Amino acid sequence: MTRKAPDTDATAATAQHGADDLQRNLTNRHIQLIAIGGAIGTGLFMGSGKTISLAGPSIVFVYAIIGIMLFFVMRAMGELLLSNLQYRSFIDFSSDLLGPWAGFFTGWTYWFCWIVTGIADVIAISSYAQFWWPELPQWAPAIACVALLLGLNLLTVKLFGEIEFWFAMIKIVAIVALVATGLYMVTTSFTSPAGRQASLSNLWNDGGMFPHGAMGFFAGFQIAVFAFVGIELVGTTAAEAKDPERTLPRAINSIPVRIIVFYVLALIAIMAVTPWRDVVPGKSPFVELFVLAGLPAAAGIINFVVLTSAASSANSGVFSTSRMLYGLSLKGDAPKAFKQLSSRSVPSRGLLFSCICLLGGAFLMWVIPDLVEAFTLVTTVSAILFMFVWSLILLSYISYRRQRAALHEQSKYKMPGGIAMCVLCLAFFAGILVLLTFQPDTRQALMVTPLWFALLGIGYWLRKSR
C-alpha cells in the first residue's frame, strides 16, 4: 500500500524520539481480545435488565442497530490508521485532516471519556465488592483497584495486553455459557417455578416484538449506547501493535460476529427463558437465568464476572488515557512531562496522572452515597462524549476522502459505503442525543456536558495565545 508522505506532526515526533518511542509489543492475540473486551461493556451485564424492561424483545434490534453503526465507524478508523502508519491514534489523523483544533478536542475529550468511564467502573467495582464484604467502606475497593491497575500498567505494555486478554476471556466464557444454557433450557422445554416455559415464542407472544411501541423501542437506545463504549479502543493500540496492517483489519472485521454472539444471542437466550415482563430492571438477567438453571452459586459467579468486566474497562481506561496524554504532549497540547517514557517505554507520568484523576470516583461516592445515582450520571456523560469522539472519526474520514482521493483509491482496506455511510452514522448519533432529552436523568447529563466543551474551548484559545 502506498503511503502518504511523512509530513505530519506524528512523523516528526517519531523521528525526534527514536528509540524512546512507544514499542510495538502487542501481538495479534492481544489485539483481538482487546477488541472483544472493548465491545463487551459492563452495560451489557448490568444494564440489559433495564433496557429489556423499556423496549421489550425489540431491544435485540436496538443492540444490533448500534453495533452495525459502530462497525462502520471502526471501518472508517481502520482505513485512516492504515493510510499512514505514522498515525498513533485518532488524535493524529483528526489533527492532520481537520486541523489542530480537532486533535486537541479529540485527544482531551477521549481522555476525559475514559476518566469518566473509569470513575463509573470504580463505582461499580465498589458496589460489587460489597457483595462479599458488606462492612467494607465504599471508597476502599476503589483505591485498591486504582493502585493495582497503576502498578501493573507501569511494568510493560505487553503485560497490559495479557491482563486484557484474560479479562476478556472471562467475559467471553460467561456469555457463551449463558447462551448455551439458554439453548439447552429451550430445547428441553424447561419450566420455571412460576410456571413459565422456556421457548423462543416468548419473544413475540406477549405484545409482539414491540410491546411498548415506537417510544419504548427508542427509549432502549439511551442506555444501550453505553454498553458499546470502548469499542474504538483498538484504535489506540495502533502505535503498539505488531504488524498493524494484518491485526487491525482482523480485529475490526470480527465486530459483526461479536455483536451477534455477545449481544443478540445473549439477549435472545435471556428473553426465551425469562419472558421480558418477568425481567427485573434492577437485577442482572444473567444472574436470574443461571439461578433458574439450578446453579446456586450463580450470584457469586456472575458477581465475579461483572467485577472483572468493570476492572477490564478501568484497565482499558488507564491504558488509553496515558497514551492520549502522550500523543497530546508530542503536539504541544499537553504538558511536556507527559511525553517522557519510562525505561520500559511506558508513559508513566501520564499513567500516574490518570490514576490520580480516577480516584475522583472515591470522592464522588463520598459526595453522592447513592451508587446507582452516581453511576447513572457518569455513564450518560460518558456515552455523550464517546459519541462526540466517534463523530470526529467520521468527519476525519469525510475530509480524508476529499483531500486524499488518490490515497483512498490505493487503500486495501476501504470503508464500505464511504461518505454516504458516514453521513448516516452522524445522523444516527444526532438522533441519540435527541432521545437523551426524553428522560430527566439523561437530560441532566446532557445539560452538564457542554461545560466540558466550553472548558476545552478556553484551553485551546489559551494554547494558541501562548
C-alpha positions as CSV (number, residue, x, y, z in Angstrom):
1,M,0.0,0.0,0.0
2,T,1.4,3.4,-1.0
3,R,1.9,5.7,2.0
4,K,1.3,9.4,2.4
5,A,4.4,11.4,2.6
6,P,5.7,11.6,6.2
7,D,4.9,15.2,6.8
8,T,2.7,15.0,9.8
9,D,3.4,16.1,13.4
10,A,3.3,12.4,14.3
11,T,6.2,11.6,12.0
12,A,8.3,14.4,13.3
13,A,7.7,13.3,16.8
14,T,8.7,9.8,15.9
15,A,11.9,11.0,14.4
16,Q,12.6,13.1,17.4
17,H,12.2,10.4,20.0
18,G,13.6,7.4,18.1
19,A,14.2,4.6,20.5
20,D,12.2,6.4,23.2
21,D,9.0,6.0,21.2
22,L,6.2,3.6,22.1
23,Q,7.2,0.0,21.3
24,R,5.1,-2.4,19.1
25,N,4.7,-5.2,21.7
26,L,1.0,-6.1,21.3
27,T,0.5,-9.3,19.3
28,N,-2.5,-10.4,17.2
29,R,-3.7,-12.4,20.2
30,H,-3.7,-9.3,22.4
31,I,-5.3,-7.0,19.7
32,Q,-8.1,-9.5,19.1
33,L,-9.0,-9.9,22.7
34,I,-8.6,-6.1,23.5
35,A,-11.1,-5.5,20.6
36,I,-13.5,-8.1,22.0
37,G,-13.2,-6.8,25.6
38,G,-13.9,-3.3,24.3
39,A,-17.0,-4.5,22.5
40,I,-18.4,-6.1,25.7
41,G,-19.1,-3.4,28.3
42,T,-20.4,-3.5,31.8
43,G,-23.6,-2.1,30.5
44,L,-24.4,-5.5,28.9
45,F,-24.2,-7.4,32.2
46,M,-25.9,-4.8,34.4
47,G,-27.8,-2.5,32.1
48,S,-29.6,-5.2,30.0
49,G,-32.3,-5.7,32.6
50,K,-33.4,-2.1,32.4
51,T,-33.2,-2.0,28.5
52,I,-35.3,-5.1,28.3
53,S,-38.0,-3.6,30.6
54,L,-38.0,-0.4,28.4
55,A,-38.1,-1.9,24.9
56,G,-39.2,-5.5,25.4
57,P,-37.9,-8.0,22.8
58,S,-37.2,-5.1,20.4
59,I,-34.1,-4.5,22.4
60,V,-32.4,-7.1,20.2
61,F,-32.8,-4.8,17.3
62,V,-31.5,-1.8,19.4
63,Y,-28.2,-3.5,20.1
64,A,-27.9,-4.8,16.5
65,I,-28.5,-1.3,15.0
66,I,-26.0,0.4,17.4
67,G,-23.5,-2.4,16.6
68,I,-23.9,-2.0,12.9
69,M,-23.4,1.7,13.0
70,L,-20.3,1.4,15.2
71,F,-18.9,-1.2,12.8
72,F,-18.8,1.4,10.1
73,V,-17.2,3.9,12.4
74,M,-14.5,1.3,13.1
75,R,-14.0,0.6,9.4
76,A,-13.5,4.4,8.8
77,M,-11.0,4.5,11.6
78,G,-9.2,1.4,10.3
79,E,-8.8,2.8,6.8
80,L,-7.4,6.1,8.2
81,L,-4.9,4.4,10.6
82,L,-3.6,2.2,7.8
83,S,-3.4,5.0,5.3
84,N,-0.4,6.3,7.3
85,L,1.3,4.1,9.8
86,Q,2.8,7.2,11.5
87,Y,-0.7,7.8,12.9
88,R,-0.5,6.6,16.5
89,S,-4.3,7.0,17.1
90,F,-7.2,9.1,16.0
91,I,-5.7,12.2,17.6
92,D,-3.1,12.2,14.8
93,F,-5.4,11.7,11.9
94,S,-8.1,14.1,13.2
95,S,-5.4,16.8,13.7
96,D,-3.9,16.1,10.3
97,L,-7.2,16.1,8.4
98,L,-9.4,18.5,10.3
99,G,-6.9,20.8,11.8
100,P,-5.0,21.3,15.1
101,W,-8.3,22.1,17.0
102,A,-9.7,18.7,16.1
103,G,-6.6,16.9,17.6
104,F,-6.8,19.0,20.7
105,F,-10.6,18.4,21.2
106,T,-10.4,14.7,20.2
107,G,-7.5,13.9,22.5
108,W,-8.7,15.7,25.6
109,T,-12.3,14.6,25.1
110,Y,-11.2,10.9,24.7
111,W,-9.0,11.3,27.8
112,F,-12.0,12.7,29.7
113,C,-14.2,9.9,28.3
114,W,-12.1,7.3,29.9
115,I,-11.7,9.2,33.1
116,V,-15.5,9.4,33.4
117,T,-15.9,5.8,32.4
118,G,-13.2,4.7,34.8
119,I,-14.9,6.6,37.6
120,A,-18.1,4.7,36.7
121,D,-16.2,1.4,36.7
122,V,-14.6,2.2,40.1
123,I,-18.1,2.9,41.5
124,A,-19.3,-0.4,40.0
125,I,-16.3,-2.3,41.5
126,S,-17.1,-0.8,44.9
127,S,-20.7,-1.9,44.6
128,Y,-19.7,-5.5,43.5
129,A,-17.1,-5.8,46.3
130,Q,-19.8,-5.1,48.9
131,F,-21.5,-8.4,47.8
132,W,-18.7,-10.2,49.6
133,W,-17.5,-7.6,52.1
134,P,-20.6,-5.5,53.0
135,E,-18.8,-4.0,56.0
136,L,-16.0,-2.6,53.8
137,P,-16.1,1.3,53.3
138,Q,-17.2,2.1,49.7
139,W,-14.0,4.0,48.9
140,A,-11.6,1.2,49.9
141,P,-12.1,-1.1,46.9
142,A,-11.9,1.9,44.6
143,I,-8.5,3.0,45.9
144,A,-7.2,-0.6,45.9
145,C,-8.3,-1.2,42.3
146,V,-6.7,2.0,41.0
147,A,-3.4,1.2,42.8
148,L,-3.4,-2.3,41.4
149,L,-4.0,-1.2,37.8
150,L,-1.4,1.6,38.1
151,G,1.2,-0.9,39.3
152,L,0.5,-3.4,36.6
153,N,0.4,-0.9,33.7
154,L,3.7,0.7,34.8
155,L,5.6,-2.6,34.0
156,T,5.2,-3.2,30.2
157,V,2.6,-2.7,27.5
158,K,2.7,-6.5,26.9
159,L,1.5,-7.1,30.5
160,F,-1.4,-4.8,29.8
161,G,-2.2,-7.0,26.7
162,E,-2.0,-10.1,28.9
163,I,-4.3,-8.6,31.6
164,E,-6.9,-7.6,29.0
165,F,-6.6,-11.0,27.3
166,W,-7.7,-12.8,30.4
167,F,-10.3,-10.2,31.5
168,A,-11.9,-10.5,28.0
169,M,-11.7,-14.3,28.2
170,I,-13.7,-14.4,31.4
171,K,-16.4,-12.3,29.8
172,I,-16.5,-14.5,26.7
173,V,-16.8,-17.7,28.7
174,A,-19.6,-16.2,30.8
175,I,-21.6,-15.1,27.8
176,V,-21.1,-18.3,25.8
177,A,-22.1,-20.3,28.9
178,L,-25.3,-18.2,29.2
179,V,-26.2,-18.7,25.5
180,A,-25.5,-22.5,25.8
181,T,-27.5,-22.7,29.0
182,G,-30.4,-20.8,27.4
183,L,-30.4,-23.0,24.3
184,Y,-30.4,-26.2,26.5
185,M,-33.4,-24.9,28.5
186,V,-35.3,-24.0,25.4
187,T,-34.7,-27.4,23.7
188,T,-35.7,-29.3,26.8
189,S,-38.8,-27.0,27.3
190,F,-37.7,-26.0,30.8
191,T,-40.5,-24.8,33.1
192,S,-39.7,-22.3,35.8
193,P,-41.1,-22.5,39.4
194,A,-43.5,-19.7,38.3
195,G,-44.9,-22.0,35.6
196,R,-43.1,-20.2,32.7
197,Q,-41.9,-22.5,29.9
198,A,-38.7,-21.6,28.1
199,S,-39.5,-21.1,24.4
200,L,-38.5,-18.8,21.6
201,S,-42.1,-17.8,21.3
202,N,-41.7,-15.8,24.5
203,L,-40.0,-13.2,22.2
204,W,-43.3,-12.4,20.4
205,N,-46.3,-13.9,22.2
206,D,-46.7,-11.1,24.8
207,G,-47.5,-7.9,22.9
208,G,-45.3,-8.8,20.0
209,M,-41.7,-7.7,19.4
210,F,-42.6,-4.0,20.1
211,P,-44.8,-4.2,23.1
212,H,-44.3,-0.5,24.1
213,G,-44.5,0.8,20.6
214,A,-42.0,3.1,18.9
215,M,-41.3,5.1,22.1
216,G,-40.4,2.0,24.1
217,F,-38.1,1.0,21.2
218,F,-36.3,4.3,21.0
219,A,-36.0,4.5,24.8
220,G,-33.7,1.5,24.7
221,F,-31.1,3.4,22.8
222,Q,-30.4,5.7,25.7
223,I,-28.9,3.0,27.9
224,A,-27.7,0.6,25.2
225,V,-25.2,3.0,23.8
226,F,-23.1,2.9,27.0
227,A,-22.7,-0.9,26.6
228,F,-20.6,-0.2,23.5
229,V,-18.2,2.5,24.8
230,G,-14.6,1.3,24.3
231,I,-15.3,-0.4,21.0
232,E,-12.8,2.0,19.4
233,L,-10.1,1.1,21.9
234,V,-8.4,-1.0,19.2
235,G,-7.5,2.3,17.5
236,T,-5.4,3.5,20.5
237,T,-3.3,0.3,20.3
238,A,-2.2,1.1,16.7
239,A,1.2,2.5,17.7
240,E,2.0,-0.6,19.8
241,A,0.6,-3.3,17.6
242,K,2.9,-5.7,15.8
243,D,2.0,-5.9,12.1
244,P,-0.9,-3.4,12.3
245,E,-1.8,-4.0,8.6
246,R,-2.8,-7.5,9.5
247,T,-4.0,-7.3,13.1
248,L,-6.2,-4.2,12.9
249,P,-8.4,-5.3,9.9
250,R,-8.9,-8.7,11.5
251,A,-9.9,-7.2,14.8
252,I,-12.3,-4.7,13.2
253,N,-13.8,-7.2,10.7
254,S,-14.8,-9.6,13.5
255,I,-17.0,-6.9,15.2
256,P,-20.3,-8.1,13.5
257,V,-19.7,-11.6,14.7
258,R,-19.1,-10.3,18.2
259,I,-22.3,-8.2,18.2
260,I,-24.3,-11.2,17.1
261,V,-22.9,-13.7,19.6
262,F,-22.3,-11.4,22.6
263,Y,-25.3,-9.2,22.4
264,V,-28.1,-10.5,20.1
265,L,-27.8,-14.2,21.1
266,A,-27.3,-13.4,24.8
267,L,-30.5,-11.3,24.9
268,I,-32.5,-13.9,22.9
269,A,-31.4,-16.6,25.4
270,I,-32.4,-14.4,28.3
271,M,-35.9,-13.5,27.0
272,A,-36.6,-17.0,25.7
273,V,-36.1,-18.4,29.2
274,T,-37.4,-15.5,31.2
275,P,-40.4,-13.7,29.4
276,W,-39.5,-10.0,29.1
277,R,-42.2,-8.8,31.5
278,D,-40.6,-11.0,34.2
279,V,-37.2,-9.4,33.8
280,V,-36.5,-7.2,36.9
281,P,-34.9,-3.8,35.8
282,G,-32.7,-3.5,38.9
283,K,-31.2,-7.0,38.7
284,S,-28.8,-8.6,36.2
285,P,-30.8,-11.0,34.0
286,F,-27.6,-13.0,33.7
287,V,-27.8,-14.0,37.3
288,E,-31.5,-14.8,37.1
289,L,-31.0,-17.2,34.2
290,F,-28.3,-19.2,35.9
291,V,-30.4,-19.3,39.1
292,L,-33.3,-20.7,37.1
293,A,-30.9,-23.3,35.7
294,G,-30.3,-24.6,39.2
295,L,-26.9,-23.1,39.8
296,P,-27.0,-21.9,43.5
297,A,-23.6,-20.2,43.2
298,A,-24.8,-18.1,40.2
299,A,-25.0,-14.8,42.1
300,G,-21.4,-15.2,43.3
301,I,-20.1,-16.3,39.9
302,I,-21.8,-13.6,37.9
303,N,-20.7,-11.0,40.5
304,F,-17.1,-12.1,39.9
305,V,-17.7,-11.8,36.1
306,V,-19.1,-8.3,36.3
307,L,-16.4,-7.2,38.7
308,T,-13.7,-8.4,36.3
309,S,-15.7,-6.7,33.4
310,A,-15.6,-3.4,35.3
311,A,-11.9,-3.9,36.2
312,S,-11.2,-4.7,32.5
313,S,-12.9,-1.4,31.5
314,A,-11.0,0.5,34.1
315,N,-7.7,-1.1,32.9
316,S,-8.5,-0.1,29.3
317,G,-9.1,3.4,30.6
318,V,-5.8,3.6,32.4
319,F,-4.0,2.4,29.2
320,S,-5.8,4.6,26.7
321,T,-5.7,7.9,28.8
322,S,-2.0,7.6,29.3
323,R,-1.5,7.1,25.5
324,M,-3.7,10.1,24.8
325,L,-1.7,12.3,27.1
326,Y,1.5,11.1,25.4
327,G,0.1,11.9,22.0
328,L,-1.2,15.3,23.1
329,S,2.2,16.3,24.7
330,L,4.0,15.4,21.5
331,K,1.9,18.1,19.7
332,G,2.3,20.6,22.5
333,D,-1.4,20.2,23.5
334,A,-0.5,18.8,27.0
335,P,2.4,19.5,29.4
336,K,5.8,18.3,28.2
337,A,6.2,16.0,31.1
338,F,3.7,13.5,29.7
339,K,5.8,12.7,26.6
340,Q,8.6,11.2,28.8
341,L,8.6,7.4,28.7
342,S,9.9,5.1,31.4
343,S,12.8,2.7,30.8
344,R,10.2,0.1,29.7
345,S,8.8,2.5,27.0
346,V,5.6,3.2,29.1
347,P,4.2,6.8,29.5
348,S,4.5,6.5,33.3
349,R,3.7,10.2,34.1
350,G,0.5,10.1,32.1
351,L,-0.4,6.8,33.9
352,L,0.1,8.4,37.3
353,F,-1.9,11.5,36.4
354,S,-4.8,9.5,35.0
355,C,-4.9,7.2,38.1
356,I,-5.0,10.2,40.4
357,C,-8.0,11.5,38.4
358,L,-9.7,8.1,38.7
359,L,-9.6,8.5,42.4
360,G,-12.3,11.1,41.8
361,G,-14.6,8.1,41.9
362,A,-13.9,7.6,45.5
363,F,-14.6,11.3,46.2
364,L,-17.8,11.1,44.2
365,M,-19.0,8.2,46.3
366,W,-18.4,10.3,49.4
367,V,-20.4,13.2,47.8
368,I,-23.2,11.0,46.4
369,P,-23.7,8.0,48.6
370,D,-26.3,6.5,46.3
371,L,-24.1,4.4,44.0
372,V,-26.9,3.9,41.4
373,E,-27.5,7.7,41.1
374,A,-23.8,8.4,40.7
375,F,-23.3,5.6,38.2
376,T,-26.3,6.8,36.0
377,L,-24.9,10.3,35.9
378,V,-21.4,9.5,34.9
379,T,-22.3,6.8,32.4
380,T,-24.6,9.1,30.5
381,V,-22.0,11.8,30.3
382,S,-19.5,9.2,29.1
383,A,-21.8,8.0,26.3
384,I,-22.3,11.6,25.1
385,L,-18.6,12.2,25.0
386,F,-17.8,9.0,23.2
387,M,-20.4,9.8,20.5
388,F,-18.5,13.1,20.0
389,V,-15.2,11.2,19.5
390,W,-16.9,8.7,17.1
391,S,-18.4,11.7,15.2
392,L,-14.9,13.3,14.8
393,I,-13.6,10.0,13.4
394,L,-16.3,10.1,10.8
395,L,-15.7,13.8,10.0
396,S,-12.0,13.0,9.6
397,Y,-12.8,10.2,7.1
398,I,-15.0,12.6,5.1
399,S,-12.1,15.1,5.0
400,Y,-9.7,12.3,4.0
401,R,-11.8,11.3,1.1
402,R,-12.0,14.8,-0.2
403,Q,-8.3,15.8,0.4
404,R,-6.6,12.5,-0.5
405,A,-8.8,10.7,-3.0
406,A,-5.7,9.1,-4.6
407,L,-4.6,7.6,-1.3
408,H,-8.1,6.2,-0.8
409,E,-8.0,4.5,-4.2
410,Q,-4.8,2.8,-3.3
411,S,-6.1,1.5,0.1
412,K,-6.5,-2.2,0.6
413,Y,-8.9,-1.7,3.4
414,K,-11.6,0.7,2.1
415,M,-14.6,1.6,4.3
416,P,-17.9,0.2,2.8
417,G,-20.4,2.8,2.0
418,G,-17.9,5.7,2.1
419,I,-19.1,9.2,2.7
420,A,-22.8,8.3,2.5
421,M,-22.4,5.8,5.3
422,C,-20.5,8.4,7.4
423,V,-23.4,10.9,7.0
424,L,-25.9,8.2,8.0
425,C,-23.9,7.4,11.1
426,L,-23.7,11.1,12.1
427,A,-27.4,11.4,11.7
428,F,-27.9,8.4,13.9
429,F,-25.7,9.9,16.7
430,A,-27.7,13.2,16.4
431,G,-30.9,11.2,16.9
432,I,-29.5,9.5,20.0
433,L,-28.8,13.0,21.5
434,V,-32.5,13.9,20.9
435,L,-33.6,10.7,22.6
436,L,-31.5,11.7,25.7
437,T,-33.7,14.7,26.2
438,F,-36.8,12.5,27.0
439,Q,-35.7,11.2,30.4
440,P,-34.9,13.5,33.4
441,D,-31.7,11.7,34.5
442,T,-30.2,11.6,30.9
443,R,-31.4,15.1,30.2
444,Q,-29.5,16.4,33.3
445,A,-26.3,14.8,32.0
446,L,-26.9,16.3,28.5
447,M,-27.2,19.8,30.0
448,V,-23.9,19.4,32.0
449,T,-21.8,18.1,29.1
450,P,-21.4,21.4,27.2
451,L,-19.4,22.7,30.2
452,W,-16.6,20.4,29.2
453,F,-16.5,21.7,25.6
454,A,-16.6,25.3,26.9
455,L,-13.6,24.5,29.1
456,L,-11.8,22.9,26.1
457,G,-12.5,26.0,24.0
458,I,-10.9,28.2,26.6
459,G,-7.9,25.8,26.9
460,Y,-7.4,25.8,23.1
461,W,-7.6,29.6,23.0
462,L,-5.0,29.9,25.7
463,R,-2.8,27.4,23.9
464,K,-3.0,29.5,20.6
465,S,-2.3,32.7,22.5
466,R,0.8,31.2,24.1
